[in-house]
Amino acid sequence: MDTNKQGISRRQFLGTSAIAVAGIALASKSLFGTPAYIKNLGKPNSVFKGVQIGVITYSFRSMPASAEQILQYCLQAGVSAVELMGDAAEAFAGAPQPGDNKSANAAALAEWRTKVSMAKFEKLRKLYNQAGVSIYGFKPSALGANNTDAEVDYAFRAAKALGANQANVEFPKDPAQTQRLGAIAARNKVYVGYHGHTQQTFDMWDGAFAQSPYNAANFDMGHYVAAGFDPIAFLKAKHSHIVSMHTKDRKSKANGGANLPWGEGDTPIAEALNLISSQKYKFPATIELEYNIPTGSDAVKEVAKCLEFAKKALGA
């Protein structure tokens, strides 16, 4: 895109939009009372050509990360959807503060999870939604082999209360665990998205898919490339089983697999996003910031750069 042309367009837009907004306000006020545009004023919108670009809160791990702070980071970066890690959401909902004894911590947290009111998670959902940010994924530490069935059930109930359609977890090695999680997910009608790293293969999830219609993939295209595979072929074949896609730029296995700023690696991010757009796949593309943050920058600025890359790649 011509940057000079883009700058002129922006100046023209700023001048004409003020007049247009004033006109809309007068028309809306005279016909209906409160101007309709006010409700969305200042809210982010990271849906481009039908593709929801989101972010996982792991991307902000280098910064203070309360639920309220994470919301502000999303707003500053311009992201309108999020995969929320468990710690911030659970702290917001009143989870017990960890002490020095790990076993005691785990027991206290497990007990709390079985009793906590979902109203607190609904309150968090409302806080985010009112700011213009939806929560599509929840990733608590409650879906492991050592977690009780009650904790697993809690994870899906909390995800639903947050407005998410998926609770995500690292892909288990034991098929008995995907069987268990899939059954509890089905009872709650919330997907469990299994996330992979460089152990991902084309057929890694197939056994889990067969166990339950609520077993799904939280696919990571960058790790898939670093493992030596083509994510485009995977997306075309498995899209109906994908609930979200972690998006990052890694070098291929043959080229060393390094995490790099978007556009510098071997991961076909632009091609993947355009495929999602053209085929109207429904899952979000999740920014996962894993490359080294440059000196003088921070995670919010880098997430915003990734978002801009996605927007330009989609021609939006």
Secondary structure, 3 states (H helix, E strand, C coil): CCHHHHHHHHHHHHHHHHHHHHHHHHHHHHHHCCCHHHHHCCCCCCEECCEEEEEEHHHHCCCCCCHHHHHHHHHHHCCCEEEEEHHHHHHHCCCCCCCCCHHHHHHHHHHHHHHCCCHHHHHHHHHHHHHCCEEEEEECCCCCCCCCHHHHHHHHHHHHHHCCCEEEEECCCCHHHHHHHHHHHHHHCCEEEEECCCCCCCCCCHHHHHHCCCEEEEEEHHHHHHCCCCHHHHHHHHHHHEEEEEECEECCCCCCCCEECCCCCCCCHHHHHHHHHHHCCCCCEEECCCCCCCCCCCHHHHHHHHHHHHHHHCCC
